[in-house]
Amino acid sequence: MKLANGRRAEPSATETGLGERSRIGRSEFLILLAAVLAGVILRCGPLSRLAIEHFDEAVYAANLLVPVEAGGQYPNREFFAPYLWPLILEWWSIVAGGTANGLPMVPGLLCGIAMIPTMWWIARTWYGTTAGLTAAWLSATSGIHMAYSGTALTDAPVALAMVWAVCWGILALERPTWRSILLAGIFTGLGWSIKYSGWLPIAIVAAGGALSLLLERPRQDGWKTLLFVVGGMAAVAALVWLPAWIDLQDVGGYSAVSANHAGYAKSGVFAWGSGAWAQWSNLLSYNHWAAAIGAAIVGALGIWWGTGHVLRPGPAKNRAVAALWGALALFAQTYRISLEFALLVLLVFAWWLARRNFNRCEAPEDRELAARELRPLCCLLAWAGGLLLTLPLYAPYPRLTLSLLPALWLGGGAWMAVFCGSTQYARQRDSQLSTEEAAASRAPERVRLMRNVKMVGFWLVYLTVSISLGTTWRWALWEDRSTTARAMESLVQSNLLPSDSVVLCWDEPVAWYHLARRGQLATVITGPRSFEQAASGNFYVIVDEAKWQALNEDRDPASTSLQHVETIELHESSIVQLDRVSMSVLKRNPSAGVRGLVLLRLSR
C-alpha cells in the first residue's frame, strides 16, 4: 500500500498476516510474567543437583579440558554434533571462569527459558492473546522440556532455533521480503550448526506451504512464491552452515556422519509401532504434577480470557463454569495420561476448524482473513506429522521429541483461540452476526449461551475419558544429576588412586570429564587394545560393570591384566536411564536403570 506522495505506508496487521498487534495489557503481561517465573523455577530448581551426566554432554563440554596439541576437542566429536554448541559451551566456561558442576547447563537453561516468551510472541502474532498465553504456559510447565533444558545437550537450543526459523518462514510466505527470508535462513543455519537435524524448518515450510496452497487453490504465483521462499531459506542456511561442513572434512565429510547416524535408524511398520510406543511411554513418564497444574492453568485462563474477548459483557458465571471444566479436564488428561497426545488431537481439530471456516467464506476479504489463520496451522500440521512419521524409526531417545513439542504447544494455543472464538476471523464473524440480527435482541445472548454449552459439553466428555484411563509411572520433578560427579570427586579424594596414576576411561567420557576437571590425569579409550599401548606406570581403568563381566565371561586375555579395585554404584537420572533401558522395563524393575562403574588396576 502506497501513500499519495509515493511513500510506502506502514502495513496493517491484516496486510502482514499478523494475528494481533494490539498493545499488551497489564493482565496479559502479568500472566506472561507468571509463566516465565514458573518456567525459571521449574527448570532451575536447586542448581546443586545439576552436573554433566550424559555421554553426549561430556563430548560437547570437553573442549576446555582437551589440550590444544591433542585437538582441543573430544576425539571424533563431529560424529556427535556440529561445532557450534561445543564452541558455545567452551566460550561460556571461559567467561564464567571454570567448569563447576552446574555451569555447562546455563546455556541450555537460558534456551529453555527463552522458549516461553518465544511461544507467547509467535502464538500471539498468529492467533491473538489467548493463543499466546496458552502456548506460553504449555511450554513453561512441560515436564520433558524442563528436564532437558537443564542439560548441556543440543535438543533445547535446536528446538528454539527451529521455532524461530519456521516463524520467519511462515511470515515470508505471507509477505516474501528479504528480511523474513534472511532471518528464516539464519535461524535454520544456526540450528543446523547445533544439531544435524536443524535443517528441518526448510522441509516444514515447504510441506506446510504446499498443503496451504493445495487447500486455498491460489493463482500460479503462489507456487512461485513458495519456491522463492524455500530456495532463499535453503541458500542462506547453507551459507551459515558452511563452517560446519568444512569442519566435517576431518572425519570424511557429511557422508561419513550420515552413515554413522544410519546405524540408529530402523525400518518397517512393526519397528515404527514399537518406536512410537516407546516414545509415548517416555513422554508419559514426564507428566508430573507441575505439568498437570500448568495444563489446568491453560484450561482456565485460556477459556476465561478467550471468551472474555468475544462474549463481553456476557455472564461471568457461564464463563467461569466453562473455564473450571476446562481446567479439570486438562489436569486429568495430563496427570493420568499424556498432554502431548491431547495437543496433537487438538492441533488436528484446530486445523479442521480453520479449514472449515475458510471453505465457508464467500467474500474475498473474509477468505483472505481465514486463509491467514489456516496457513500457520498447515505448517504446524506438516511439522508434527513429519516428525511423528520419522521419529519412531530412530532409536527411542526421549530428547528427540523436543523438536516436536513446539508444534504441539503452538497448535494447542491455536486450538484454544479457534475454539473460544478469539481469533480475528471469529471476531469479525461475530460482529457481522450481531449486525445482521440486531432486530432480534436475544440473538447475541443465544450465541453466547450455545458457545458456553458446547464448551462445557466438550470438557465433560474430555474429563470422563481422561479419568477412565490408567495412571502412569512418573519421574521426580527435580532429579539429582550429580551422581557421577560426586562419585568421581570421592574417588579423587580417596586413597585408591596414587598421585602419579593415570586413569583410562573405557567408553566413559562422563567419568573422564569429572576426573580431568579435578586435575586427575585421565584419558578416554575405546577398547582393550589401549592397554598394550600404555607405558609403564600406575594405570587404572574405569569401565562399565556389564562390560567388565562380559570380558571375564568371554575369557578375554585382557582380563588377566586387570585387578578389581572398587565398584561404584550409580543412580543416574531419567535422561541417562531412558537412553539405555525402556520405560516398560523400568516400570517392572526400577533397579534395571542402576548401573555400576568398576575401577581396575592395570598390571603388567
C-alpha positions, 0 to 999 in steps of 0.5 A: 500500500502506497501513500499519495506522495509515493511513500510506502505506508506502514502495513496493517496487521491484516496486510502482514498476516499478523494475528494481533498487534494490539498493545499488551495489557497489564493482565496479559503481561502479568500472566506472561510474567507468571509463566516465565517465573514458573518456567525459571523455577521449574527448570532451575530448581536447586542448581546443586543437583545439576552436573554433566551426566550424559555421554553426549554432554561430556563430548560437547563440554570437553573442549576446555579440558582437551589440550590444544596439541591433542585437538582441543576437542573430544576425539571424533566429536563431529560424529556427535554434533556440529561445532557450534554448541561445543564452541558455545559451551567452551566460550561460556566456561571461559567467561564464567571462569571454570567448569563447576558442576552446574555451569555447562547447563546455563546455556541450555537453561537460558534456551529453555527459558527463552522458549516461553516468551518465544511461544507467547510472541509467535502464538500471539502474532498468529492467533491473538492473546489467548493463543499466546498465553496458552502456548506460553504456559504449555511450554513453561510447565512441560515436564520433558522440556524442563528436564532437558533444558537443564542439560548441556545437550543440543535438543533445547537450543535446536528446538528454539532455533527451529521455532524461530526459523519456521516463524520467519518462514511462515511470515515470508510466505505471507509477505516474501521480503528479504528480511523474513527470508534472511532471518528464516535462513539464519535461524535454520543455519544456526540450528543446523550448526547445533544439531544435524537435524536443524535443517528441518524448518526448510522441509516444514515450510515447504510441506506446510506451504504446499498443503496451504496452497493445495487447500486455498487453490491460489493463482500460479504465483503462489507456487512461485512464491513458495519456491522463492521462499524455500530456495532463499531459506535453503541458500542462506542456511547453507551459507551459515552452515558452511563452517560446519561442513568444512569442519566435517572434512576431518572425519570424511565429510557429511557422508561419513556422519550420515552413515554413522547416524544410519546405524540408529535408524530402523525400518518397517511398520512393526519397528515404527509401532514399537518406536512410537510406543516407546516414545509415548511411554517416555513422554508419559513418564514426564507428566508430573504434577507441575505439568498437570497444574500448568495444563489446568492453568491453560484450561482456565485462563485460556477459556476465561480470557478467550471468551472474555474477548468475544462474549463481553459483557456476557455472564461471568458465571457461564464463563467461569463454569466453562473455564473450571471444566476446562481446567479439570479436564486438562489436569486429568488428561495430563496427570493420568495420561499424556498432554502431548497426545491431547495437543496433537488431537487438538492441533488436528481439530484446530486445523479442521476448524480453520479449514472449515471456516475458510471453505465457508467464506464467500467474500474475498476479504473474509477468505483472505482473513481465514486463509491467514489463520489456516496457513500457520496451522498447515505448517504446524500440521506438516511439522508434527506429522513429519516428525511423528512419521520419522521419529519412531524409526530412530532409536527411542531417545526421549530428547528427540521429541523436543523438536516436536513439542513446539508444534504441539504447544503452538497448535494447542494455543491455536486450538484454544483461540479457534475454539473460544472464538478469539481469533480475528476471523471469529471476531469479525464473524461475530460482529457481522452476526450481531449486525445482521440480527440486531432486530432480534435482541436475544440473538447475541445472548443465544450465541453466547449461551450455545458457545458456553454449552458446547464448551462445557459439553466438550470438557465433560466428555474430555474429563470422563475419558481422561479419568477412565484411563490408567495412571502412569509411572512418573519421574521426580520433578527435580532429579539429582544429576550429580551422581557421577560427579560426586562419585568421581570427586570421592574417588579423587579424594580417596586413597585408591588412586596414587598421585602419579596414576593415570586413569583410562576411561573405557567408553566413559567420557562422563567419568573422564570429564569429572576426573580431568576437571579435578586435575586427575590425569585421565584419558578416554579409550575405546577398547582393550587394545589401549592397554598394550599401548600404555607405558609403564606406570600406575594405570587404572581403568574405569569401565562399565560393570556389564562390560567388565563381566562380559570380558571375564565371561568371554575369557578375554586375555585382557582380563588377566591384566586387570585387578578389581579395585572398587565398584561404584554404584550409580543412580543416574537420572531419567535422561541417562536411564531412558537412553539405555533401558525402556520405560516398560522395563523400568516400570517392572524393575526400577533397579534395571536403570542402576548401573555400576562403574568398576575401577581396575588396576592395570598390571603388567 
